[in-house]
Amino acid sequence: IGYWVFLHENFTLRWVGKPIENISVQLMPGFNLIGWANHCMNTTASSVVENITPATMAITYDAFIGYTVYIPLIGGDFDITIGRGFYVYCTTSTMWYGGRP
């Protein structure tokens, strides 16, 4: 599960509470918006796509850069950090147990 937040200027959003301990999200065929919740380590789009078996691409958006698309064998890899939302495209449904060590 992920959220996009539109802002007119730079802003740091701080979440208060306990870290997420377990993540299990049903991913459906097509685009799925998810977010990274691992407070111990970052990852990359290539790693996420590699570890979600039916995933064929990942997409993120940055207001300054625009869209970045990662497709295996083509490229476009990008960093995924805690709190960053991104899409993964899946060809079939699957469970994602995302981002926790």
Beta strands, then each sheet from edge to edge (+ up, - down):
strand 1: 25-27
strand 2: 30-35
strand 3: 43-44
strand 4: 55-62
strand 5: 66-70
strand 6: 79-80
strand 7: 85-90
strand 8: 94-96
sheet 1: 1+ 8-
sheet 2: 2+ 7- 4+ 5-
sheet 3: 3+ 6-
end
